[in-house]
Amino acid sequence: MEKISLSWHLADSGVSILLEDISWERIFMRMVVRVLVPEGGAWRAEALDYYAVYRSGKARAQFAKKKLEDDRWELALNVSNNGENQCVPNGIYTIYACQGTDVLAECRTSVACAKQFASWNKAFPYMGGSYAYTISFFAKYDEASDWLPFRMNVRNLQTKGQRFPENVHPAVRIKRLLVKKYKDVGTKVRTFYEEACVRNAHHREKGTILLLTSQNDTLVNNLAPFYQRLLERKMDERFPILIYAKNTAGIPKAKVDWKPLAEALSKARYVFLDDHVPALDWIKLHKDTELIQLWHAGGGFKSTGYNRWGGVGGPRAQSCHRQYTYGIVNARQLAPIFAEAWGIDEAYVIPAGMPRMDSYLEPSYKEALVPKLYEQFPLCQGKKVILFAPTFRGTNNSTGHYPYEYIDLKALYEACGDEWVVLFKNHPWVRNPLELPEAYADKFLDVQSYPRIDDLFYITDLMITDYSSAIYEYSLQEKPMLFYAFDLEKYSFTRAFHRDYESTIPGKLCRSWEQVIAAIQDKDFEEEKVHQYVKDHFDFMDSHASDRIIDWFLLGELPEEFTERIRRRKEEMERLRRMDFTTRPIDK
Amino acid sequence: MRQSKPKHIEWSAENAKFRAVVCDITWQDTIVTLLVKLEGIRDLPYDESIFTYLAVNRNGRLVFCFDKKRVGEHSYALSVNVSNIGEQQAVLNGTYCVLVAAGEEILSECDMTIELGRRLSDVSRIFPYNHYKNAFLTTFQVKDSDELIYFEMLVRNYKEAPLEFESNTDWNAKIRGVPDHARNDLRYNVRKDFKKLCKKHRAERAHTVLFLTTRGTELPAGLLAVREAMRRLDAQEHYTILTHAKAIEKIPNKEKNWSEILEILSRAGTIFVEDVIGNFQWLPLPEDARLIRLSGERFFWEWGGYRAWTLCGDYGPQSALRQYAHAITASEAAAEIDALELGLDAERMLPLGRADLDAYGQADARREIAERARENLSFSSEKRLLVFAPKARPDAFGEPCYPFEQIDFAALFAALGASGAVALCTDLPVPEAALPERYADRICVLPEAAARDLLCCADLFLTDYTAYVDEAAVLAVPTLFYAYDFEKYAVTQGLDFSFLAEAPGKICASFSEVVQAIEAGDFAKERQEAYVEKYLPLQDGKVSERIVRTVFDGLE
């Protein structure tokens, strides 16, 4: 790789980059710097690029820049992804400002800022705190200036004991390591997978497709309609199709037989999944294999993946998400959100639509279904229907529940009058069923056993929810919503949101049950927000998402808009890798 | 604090008698303070003064108790030094909730305000050490629960970890790496040999004392003074006194002659040291040996030991410092700071004074030192002597430097008057251009260490952050601090800002202020007196004897 040689002008450029503030927004570090450039010279503040450079002289990340007021600029860095689908690597970094190949200044800071470093430092604990990815800052002394050279220390860390070292014979240490190695499930599975990859190279050459889920025993969500469409288009005649659907959630790693999965993965040229597959956190896929994520959730608020990093349930530094060749979303506007969540570059997040919307948006499907729904739920005939569909509380499938003490069924019943009836549909992970009093049976109905919530949207006139991503599909009906977020702060601390909840929800926010009742009575739903939400969140409102995915990713017809974006991004990263900062004159 | 047989106590958040709300979190060095308000307790029949605040890990085990201080009605400041919760142990790795207890009854679990919940990241702390490769982390988080925003404290000691995907290559590298390591695993063999020797010399240890330094071939002043005191007190009748002084710190471990030092160490039951012995980081001493650290030269405000964690420390949660059975400190006030710095419990601190300053408290010894020091001066001893000992700063390469060319020596000599002379004590090369030729007969450049003895005959001391401030204070030599870069130096090199309030002399931000102070004779002597009273009140020339009597109880 040919290096790009740089010209150094630190002493004579007259350019100063002075750090004033650092703040954090999830995984984004935002630095406010004053950029002082001599007037009338060759250097321009607008033309400056900012790089985080290792001590060894390698640039490992480029900051995104945004002009604020006067001579202030904001430099932003996603520390969980430096553009190479990995965190900014361990090391101590200097931040240089360059115009083209001219290095003009290093970022410096003041004593006042240095005093605040302790609170600006950031730790992202993960895997229950066994690991942490940390970013800390320090200043170096400089006799010649009151502005001190600024340094950023980045470390991925793992737990270390606190005792004095026990005196273990080296042979015993080797034995312990060997025992650990041969007991380690990951090692065994990886060994099997690596051998299978050699054995099954011909399957990959044939373009074998693997549809993979570790959250269910059958294909559901996006994979089921996608599979159906593959068959309809006779793709199975061209590409052998494998299916691996096994719910391994909550089962200890050692108790799962991973060989069938490893075997299937080794054969696959294309792997499609629609959720997190924990095994791919520790099995690195063969370079021939393309991993395409058809994420199951549209565009809710809940943080996921790296946009909840450092919180409970956040991912590892390297995870399944990092391996995506492409991630599929519904709209361009969602690409930055999902790129952040998956820790991959935005160029690889492609708005192609969700296969499960294909049938949902198919008029014939709706036409056939609605009469059946009224037949199944006669209570709804001739009435306006409220669908009460909140998300779960708790952390997972086994602890999921809903705190019913926060809803007043009597008040809701009274508010219904003759106009409304209510269907109650909990998140599938809610383990404590709602017990509806018999007295309310004429207006209330528990529809928990109905499998597809999307179907219920056809007959719903008002949805009451909280943080559920079900709003995504529902919004396409362009009907009103109420957001009953009685525990907004607590929920935001424990689950976190990837964007501001209050300003993004496509409906009225109710902080108390009284406000919900009042909104129903006053018909105050702030419905206008729904239209804007739909506009922002859907590039396609058709039934062809599966077709696009087949055409773009299997048949190689990805539109030029995206291929060009990917090409540009690859070039940028290539340039970053080639920049050679080792020639800094004062470096020893 | 950990109990070997813990008592089982039932507790459920549903049984809380009142709310205990953490409203704020603050840090002072490695001490974290939680401001807790008790809500809904007004009408309950509890005596708040007996409440204890327990840090309980997720296994349900009590790991430490917070120190509490009442700060208002139903409000308490709960603090803990995360680098030492007692028994020379940092807070153990774990995730802790904070319970309020009265005796064995648990009354509440701390939750937090929404406002605090929003800025938990700001009040969390990363304490890097070992050149930023390791870190001790204290973060705060919200416990997942339906009810309140319960408070949790996550504490972990960490080492660097790879960022790459987990792979089989890692394992193979680990295993392949060990045989190489095994061949060179000197520490294993040293520890093994040491254990054998310790067993062999067990009987000797009860009456063998070792004075140990690994920095040079001469014992530092404090160790010498204590050794002499032992001899004066005829301690050799009861104890074998050994001395080991060799500059081995910079010799690679494998090239050291281990057999000699291990033999001596294994025989010693009491070991006096003045500086940190690096090998004690990984070589635990036998349980019946006492390692006693004397207080030596230091710049009081410089962050060392565990206080340096706030910048980047040298020591992990277990270190050579934790092996001190006792640390002799200059005073009660210094003991508090030293305990924080050394990560030791207060009971291990012995405020007995600085033995190395004993000679300064004795007129004859002082005169002798002064006469010896004057021999190094190139000018007449009748001159008014200013000792100028500035601290080196790192330059752009990280190498030590000092801006001598910016010192206005002409103005300095003018202020000192015709009889004034300057001893510039520095190990740095002084550019010729910085020293005016016409004062050549009134200035001499000496090694930095010479400043210590020269203070015995000095009329004035000009410094910034050197270690001889205590000497000057004991000798009542007027001191000026030319701290033109104090803040910059403090935030990059690690100095406590209390220097500004407590430095024993006048602080000058510019050299013209230094000159003016000399001209006006304004040396802020009252600050020096206050400093001596607070931090050096025991320097009566008998510190070493006091140490011997205290350490070897009953020895006369």
Interface residues (C-beta under 8 A of the other chain):
Chain A: W24 Q86 C87 P89 N90 I92 V111 A114 K115 A118 S119 N121 K122 A123 P125 G128 G129 S130 Y131 A132 T134 S136 F138 A139 K140 Y141 D142 E143 A144 D146 L148 N153 R155 N156 L157 Q158 T159 K160 G161 Q162 R163 F164 P165 N167 V168 H169 P170 A171 R173 I174 L177 L178 K181 D184 G186 T187 R190 T191 E194 W282 K284 G310 G311 V312 A317 Q318 R322 R393 G394 T395 H401 P403 D487 E489 K490 F493 T494 I586 K588
Chain B: W27 Q89 A90 L92 N93 T95 I114 G117 S121 D122 V123 S124 R125 I126 P128 Y132 K133 N134 A135 L137 T139 Q141 V142 D144 D146 L148 I149 L154 R156 N157 Y158 K159 E160 A161 P162 L163 E164 F165 E166 S167 N168 W171 K174 I175 V178 P179 H181 A182 D185 R187 Y188 R191 K192 K195 W282 P284 T310 L311 C312 G316 P317 Q318 R393 P394 D395 A396 F397 C401 P403 D485 E487 K488 Y489 A490 V491 T492 Q493
